[in-house]
Amino acid sequence: MIALEISSLESRGDEKALIEVAQSIHKDETGNIFEGVTPSTFSQQKQMLLTSAQTYMQKKAWVQALSKNKISSTEVIAVSNSFGTATMLSVRDTFKNPWYAILYTVFVLAACFHAFNGLWTFMISWGLIFKRAAQKSMVTLCITLMVLIAFLGLAAVWGTYWMNLRY
């Protein structure tokens, strides 16, 4: 796949003329610091040239980055237009290792305990709950919420891990 990208980039040539025209357009429109930016009218042709040059330079940088890093046969490169999808793919890749899933399990349980123990301690130490019966019911509520949130967190971690085993 990388070889295909390299060959398509090489078939386009260096496209120096496109880059030079785009740089001259950009230079003409930005002016200098002392004179400020001179406004110009919108031109579809200029926009097309600048967009083409930018796309070409981005693709060239992408192919160079792909060529630098060697990829093993067990690795893939995923490209996404959205940050959320790319992050999810990264998390999914992390959970392919069972040690990371175990480590995240410990952290999820610790975070849940810390949050709801802190809530219960806050309620008592700030004097929001005085009576022993109210404190016991608050402990029950906090433990119930802790177990619920811990279950949801562990379902996310281990669901992702088991999903990775199938695909």
Contacts in CASP RR format, 6 or more apart in sequence:
PFRMAT RR
TARGET T0000
AUTHOR 0000-0000-0000
METHOD contacts of the structure
MODEL  1
MIALEISSLESRGDEKALIEVAQSIHKDETGNIFEGVTPSTFSQQKQMLL
TSAQTYMQKKAWVQALSKNKISSTEVIAVSNSFGTATMLSVRDTFKNPWY
AILYTVFVLAACFHAFNGLWTFMISWGLIFKRAAQKSMVTLCITLMVLIA
FLGLAAVWGTYWMNLRY
1 77 0 8 1.000
2 63 0 8 1.000
2 66 0 8 1.000
2 67 0 8 1.000
2 71 0 8 1.000
5 59 0 8 1.000
5 62 0 8 1.000
5 63 0 8 1.000
5 66 0 8 1.000
6 63 0 8 1.000
6 67 0 8 1.000
9 59 0 8 1.000
9 60 0 8 1.000
9 63 0 8 1.000
12 56 0 8 1.000
15 53 0 8 1.000
15 56 0 8 1.000
18 49 0 8 1.000
18 52 0 8 1.000
18 53 0 8 1.000
18 56 0 8 1.000
19 53 0 8 1.000
19 56 0 8 1.000
19 57 0 8 1.000
21 49 0 8 1.000
21 53 0 8 1.000
22 49 0 8 1.000
22 50 0 8 1.000
22 52 0 8 1.000
22 53 0 8 1.000
22 54 0 8 1.000
23 53 0 8 1.000
25 46 0 8 1.000
25 49 0 8 1.000
25 50 0 8 1.000
26 50 0 8 1.000
28 40 0 8 1.000
29 37 0 8 1.000
29 38 0 8 1.000
29 40 0 8 1.000
30 37 0 8 1.000
31 37 0 8 1.000
31 38 0 8 1.000
66 77 0 8 1.000
71 77 0 8 1.000
78 86 0 8 1.000
78 89 0 8 1.000
80 86 0 8 1.000
80 89 0 8 1.000
91 160 0 8 1.000
92 160 0 8 1.000
92 163 0 8 1.000
92 164 0 8 1.000
94 100 0 8 1.000
95 101 0 8 1.000
95 104 0 8 1.000
95 157 0 8 1.000
95 160 0 8 1.000
95 161 0 8 1.000
95 164 0 8 1.000
96 161 0 8 1.000
96 164 0 8 1.000
98 161 0 8 1.000
101 157 0 8 1.000
101 158 0 8 1.000
101 160 0 8 1.000
101 161 0 8 1.000
104 157 0 8 1.000
105 154 0 8 1.000
105 157 0 8 1.000
105 158 0 8 1.000
108 150 0 8 1.000
108 153 0 8 1.000
108 154 0 8 1.000
108 157 0 8 1.000
109 150 0 8 1.000
109 154 0 8 1.000
112 146 0 8 1.000
112 149 0 8 1.000
112 150 0 8 1.000
112 153 0 8 1.000
113 146 0 8 1.000
115 146 0 8 1.000
115 149 0 8 1.000
116 142 0 8 1.000
116 143 0 8 1.000
116 145 0 8 1.000
116 146 0 8 1.000
116 149 0 8 1.000
117 142 0 8 1.000
119 142 0 8 1.000
120 138 0 8 1.000
120 139 0 8 1.000
120 142 0 8 1.000
122 128 0 8 1.000
123 129 0 8 1.000
123 135 0 8 1.000
123 138 0 8 1.000
124 135 0 8 1.000
124 138 0 8 1.000
129 135 0 8 1.000
129 138 0 8 1.000
END
